[in-house]
């Protein structure tokens, strides 16, 4: 095993995530608010609770890549969050490098951030957009779910800047029936599904987006990611896991 893995892998990966350029809740954390070792310990304590709270991946999930991959990246995302838009591109690059080899799989879940103190969503358009993703999946399967998801992140200006009319335009642009899509979207049949993902994200302790959990399926280790991690940091963590 590589020399740098003589320390527990969980400590190394936690330190790597903490030490990198991390975007948290709409800003970049340039300094650690607490000493590095204390922060790593907090990260480890948090990861120990994730297994019992994280909803298991099942047939209802949207999985890109091999669901039996060594590494699962389970992301909770808000389509109108600018940092989710950034992280979406990062994960596309990760999947291009590791997904084709069956080493990493990406699980997408919804987290239109809800502020319980105000009783409002941070981005008011995000819940319906999340339902639109589900409708694309219903009408065209997982391939259309991912195609629709990629397109909405590509074109949205973020922060509630997407014209709702674009939801149907995206659907027809990827070959879906506009009538069937609109019927699905207007029915509200996926409102509960989106809400269930949101609740699970809150149960995990997520307060902002994107929020992800990296799962090492070989060792059953869980690593929480708060924020939009840069490609280099995520790649380094993946390499550490794969080489352990």
TORROBA-634088 format. One line per field, with one value per residue (C-alpha): residue number from 1; x, z, y. Coordinates in steps of 0.25 Angstrom, whole numbers. Last residue first. Layout:
// residues N
num: c(NUM / ...)
x: c(X / ...)
z: c(Z / ...)
y: c(Y / ...)
// end
This chain:
// residues 244
num: c(244 / 243 / 242 / 241 / 240 / 239 / 238 / 237 / 236 / 235 / 234 / 233 / 232 / 231 / 230 / 229 / 228 / 227 / 226 / 225 / 224 / 223 / 222 / 221 / 220 / 219 / 218 / 217 / 216 / 215 / 214 / 213 / 212 / 211 / 210 / 209 / 208 / 207 / 206 / 205 / 204 / 203 / 202 / 201 / 200 / 199 / 198 / 197 / 196 / 195 / 194 / 193 / 192 / 191 / 190 / 189 / 188 / 187 / 186 / 185 / 184 / 183 / 182 / 181 / 180 / 179 / 178 / 177 / 176 / 175 / 174 / 173 / 172 / 171 / 170 / 169 / 168 / 167 / 166 / 165 / 164 / 163 / 162 / 161 / 160 / 159 / 158 / 157 / 156 / 155 / 154 / 153 / 152 / 151 / 150 / 149 / 148 / 147 / 146 / 145 / 144 / 143 / 142 / 141 / 140 / 139 / 138 / 137 / 136 / 135 / 134 / 133 / 132 / 131 / 130 / 129 / 128 / 127 / 126 / 125 / 124 / 123 / 122 / 121 / 120 / 119 / 118 / 117 / 116 / 115 / 114 / 113 / 112 / 111 / 110 / 109 / 108 / 107 / 106 / 105 / 104 / 103 / 102 / 101 / 100 / 99 / 98 / 97 / 96 / 95 / 94 / 93 / 92 / 91 / 90 / 89 / 88 / 87 / 86 / 85 / 84 / 83 / 82 / 81 / 80 / 79 / 78 / 77 / 76 / 75 / 74 / 73 / 72 / 71 / 70 / 69 / 68 / 67 / 66 / 65 / 64 / 63 / 62 / 61 / 60 / 59 / 58 / 57 / 56 / 55 / 54 / 53 / 52 / 51 / 50 / 49 / 48 / 47 / 46 / 45 / 44 / 43 / 42 / 41 / 40 / 39 / 38 / 37 / 36 / 35 / 34 / 33 / 32 / 31 / 30 / 29 / 28 / 27 / 26 / 25 / 24 / 23 / 22 / 21 / 20 / 19 / 18 / 17 / 16 / 15 / 14 / 13 / 12 / 11 / 10 / 9 / 8 / 7 / 6 / 5 / 4 / 3 / 2 / 1)
x: c(-26 / -23 / -38 / -40 / -28 / -31 / -45 / -40 / -30 / -41 / -50 / -39 / -35 / -49 / -52 / -62 / -76 / -81 / -82 / -76 / -79 / -70 / -76 / -68 / -74 / -60 / -63 / -75 / -67 / -78 / -76 / -88 / -92 / -98 / -99 / -105 / -108 / -112 / -109 / -110 / -113 / -127 / -128 / -124 / -134 / -145 / -141 / -141 / -155 / -160 / -156 / -163 / -175 / -176 / -175 / -189 / -191 / -201 / -196 / -182 / -188 / -198 / -187 / -178 / -189 / -193 / -179 / -175 / -160 / -149 / -138 / -142 / -157 / -153 / -144 / -155 / -165 / -156 / -152 / -166 / -162 / -152 / -139 / -133 / -138 / -124 / -117 / -115 / -121 / -116 / -105 / -112 / -125 / -118 / -110 / -123 / -131 / -120 / -119 / -134 / -135 / -125 / -132 / -145 / -152 / -165 / -163 / -149 / -153 / -165 / -155 / -146 / -158 / -162 / -148 / -151 / -164 / -156 / -145 / -154 / -155 / -140 / -137 / -151 / -160 / -165 / -157 / -150 / -152 / -143 / -144 / -133 / -138 / -131 / -133 / -125 / -115 / -107 / -93 / -85 / -70 / -61 / -68 / -57 / -67 / -70 / -56 / -51 / -64 / -71 / -62 / -63 / -79 / -77 / -69 / -79 / -90 / -82 / -82 / -97 / -99 / -91 / -101 / -113 / -125 / -125 / -123 / -115 / -114 / -102 / -99 / -85 / -84 / -70 / -66 / -77 / -88 / -98 / -90 / -91 / -101 / -111 / -125 / -132 / -145 / -138 / -130 / -119 / -121 / -126 / -115 / -118 / -112 / -99 / -97 / -95 / -80 / -78 / -81 / -71 / -61 / -64 / -63 / -50 / -45 / -49 / -42 / -30 / -30 / -32 / -46 / -52 / -43 / -39 / -42 / -57 / -63 / -77 / -91 / -94 / -80 / -70 / -57 / -43 / -36 / -32 / -45 / -47 / -32 / -33 / -45 / -39 / -26 / -34 / -43 / -31 / -25 / -11 / -1 / -8 / 2 / 13 / 5 / 0)
z: c(-4 / -18 / -22 / -9 / -10 / -25 / -22 / -12 / -21 / -32 / -23 / -19 / -33 / -38 / -28 / -17 / -18 / -4 / 8 / 4 / 14 / 14 / 17 / 19 / 15 / 12 / -2 / -4 / -2 / -1 / -5 / 1 / -5 / -2 / -13 / -7 / 7 / 21 / 20 / 33 / 28 / 33 / 24 / 12 / 15 / 16 / 3 / -4 / 2 / -3 / -17 / -17 / -11 / -22 / -33 / -36 / -37 / -49 / -56 / -59 / -64 / -73 / -78 / -81 / -88 / -97 / -100 / -104 / -102 / -112 / -105 / -110 / -106 / -92 / -92 / -98 / -87 / -76 / -83 / -81 / -66 / -70 / -63 / -54 / -41 / -35 / -46 / -61 / -65 / -78 / -75 / -62 / -69 / -81 / -72 / -64 / -77 / -83 / -69 / -68 / -83 / -81 / -68 / -75 / -86 / -81 / -66 / -66 / -72 / -62 / -51 / -56 / -57 / -43 / -39 / -47 / -40 / -26 / -31 / -36 / -22 / -19 / -5 / -2 / 8 / 22 / 27 / 39 / 32 / 20 / 9 / -1 / -13 / -10 / -21 / -22 / -33 / -31 / -38 / -40 / -40 / -43 / -55 / -65 / -72 / -59 / -55 / -65 / -72 / -59 / -52 / -63 / -62 / -47 / -48 / -58 / -47 / -37 / -44 / -46 / -32 / -28 / -36 / -28 / -37 / -40 / -25 / -22 / -13 / -18 / -15 / -21 / -21 / -21 / -24 / -34 / -33 / -38 / -51 / -57 / -55 / -45 / -43 / -31 / -31 / -33 / -19 / -13 / 2 / 9 / 17 / 32 / 37 / 29 / 31 / 46 / 45 / 35 / 45 / 55 / 44 / 40 / 54 / 56 / 43 / 48 / 61 / 54 / 45 / 56 / 55 / 45 / 34 / 25 / 10 / 10 / -3 / -3 / -7 / 4 / 5 / -7 / -3 / -8 / -2 / 12 / 17 / 6 / 7 / 22 / 22 / 12 / 20 / 33 / 26 / 20 / 34 / 33 / 26 / 13 / 10 / 8 / -3 / 0)
y: c(4 / 8 / 11 / 19 / 28 / 30 / 34 / 44 / 50 / 51 / 58 / 68 / 71 / 72 / 84 / 81 / 87 / 87 / 78 / 64 / 53 / 41 / 27 / 14 / 1 / -5 / -10 / -1 / 12 / 22 / 36 / 44 / 57 / 71 / 81 / 89 / 94 / 90 / 75 / 68 / 54 / 55 / 68 / 60 / 49 / 60 / 66 / 52 / 49 / 63 / 60 / 47 / 53 / 64 / 53 / 52 / 67 / 65 / 77 / 71 / 58 / 64 / 74 / 63 / 54 / 67 / 71 / 57 / 54 / 55 / 62 / 75 / 73 / 71 / 83 / 92 / 87 / 91 / 104 / 110 / 111 / 122 / 118 / 130 / 124 / 126 / 118 / 123 / 110 / 105 / 94 / 90 / 87 / 80 / 70 / 67 / 65 / 55 / 48 / 46 / 42 / 31 / 27 / 24 / 32 / 36 / 33 / 39 / 51 / 52 / 51 / 62 / 71 / 68 / 74 / 86 / 87 / 87 / 97 / 108 / 115 / 115 / 116 / 109 / 115 / 113 / 124 / 117 / 103 / 108 / 98 / 94 / 87 / 74 / 64 / 51 / 47 / 34 / 34 / 21 / 20 / 9 / 3 / 7 / 16 / 23 / 26 / 37 / 41 / 39 / 49 / 59 / 58 / 60 / 73 / 78 / 75 / 82 / 95 / 95 / 90 / 103 / 111 / 105 / 105 / 90 / 87 / 75 / 63 / 54 / 40 / 37 / 22 / 16 / 1 / 0 / -9 / 1 / 2 / 16 / 27 / 23 / 29 / 23 / 15 / 2 / 4 / 12 / 11 / 24 / 29 / 30 / 17 / 18 / 33 / 32 / 28 / 39 / 50 / 45 / 45 / 59 / 64 / 57 / 64 / 77 / 75 / 72 / 84 / 94 / 101 / 111 / 106 / 117 / 120 / 114 / 118 / 124 / 119 / 109 / 104 / 103 / 96 / 99 / 87 / 84 / 79 / 69 / 64 / 64 / 55 / 46 / 44 / 42 / 32 / 25 / 22 / 27 / 17 / 21 / 32 / 21 / 14 / 0)
// end
